[in-house]
Amino acid sequence: RDHGLRPGMDGSARNSWLECDPADYPESPYPGSRAPGSWLLTPEGRLHGLDAVDHGWVDRLTGEEVNIAARQLVLGYGSNLNPVKLAGKFHGERVIVLEAVITGWAAAWCDARRLSGDVVATIVEAPGITEVHAVVAVTGQQLKKMDAWEGHPNFYERRQFAGNVELERGYVVEPLVYVGTERRRPVLQIDGKVALCRNVPYGAVDMIVRKAR
């Protein structure tokens, strides 16, 4: 049974929901939907909303303090923020996802598809643009799993993110990020301009990008 307000209902519910099922956020179409705000994926496969406090984050349902000190932060901007995907990749594990604002960079479509057929995304420099994404706080072993599914270093290359990332309550962090490689995940351009996800709907790029390679 779900408790409290279901996330995504409206603006007032954004930081009021307590618990829900990852299945409330379908994985398709790419990049899948995201739970709002910051949240925790529990080993039991549930999502708990998180509140930012002076000393970090607190589980909104249980009141438990959430510690990320021993975890590596990875900036997510695509399907790696989808609860269903994370629950499948990290079955029975605890994963922490923290809302983040990035400036000067933006998600962009790739001129490439993954094996399932979906057009995928990367991240590019975009002066003057601010976007809301999230960082995933993972253990060392979980980072190795992410390397495998992101295809590091051939499809996506894991590197230190060069832009500014601010979490709730003004926490500034320096996460890692997976950036598409020119050979396997080149940036899509339309009429000579980078196809930013914010400007070009999935349906449009799906008509343009050739089959998986």
C-alpha positions, 0 to 999 in steps of 0.5 A: 500500500502507498502512503501519503500523496502520490509524487507528481500529482501537483506542485504542492505534492512534490515534496510531500509524498512519502512512499511509492512503487518504482512502477509508478514511473514507467521506463518507456518511452526513453528516458523514462519518467522520474520521481520528483525531488530527492528520493531513496530506493530501498533494498525492498524495492520501494521509493521513499521521499527525502527531505534536505536538512542542514546536515544532509537528508532525512527519509520522509517516511521513517525519519532516518538520516541518509548518509552519502559520505561513503558514496560516489556521486554520479550526475544523471540526466537520462534513463539512469534516473528512472526508478524502474531501471535502477530497481532492476539494475540494483535489485535488493540494494540501497540507492540514493538519488538527489535532485540537482540543478546544473548550469551551463550544460544540457542533455542532448540527443545522440545520433545513435540508438541502444540495442532496444531501439531507443534513441539515447542522450548525452550531455553537452556544454550549453552556456546560459542554460539551467536544467534540473536533473539529479545525482545518483549516490552509489557505492564503489561496487554499484559504480562498477555496475554503472560502468558496465551498463553505460558501456564505459569507456566505449559508448559512454566515457565516465569522467569528472563533470566540468559544470556547476552542480548544486543540490538542495539547500545550496550544497555544491558538489563535483560529481562524475558523469557519463558522456557519449563518445564521438564514435558510438554516441555522437551528438545529433545535429539538426540544421547545424544545431545541437538537438537539445532534449529540452527543444526537440521531442523524442518523436522528432529524433526517432524519425531522424536517427538511423538504426542502432549501431 
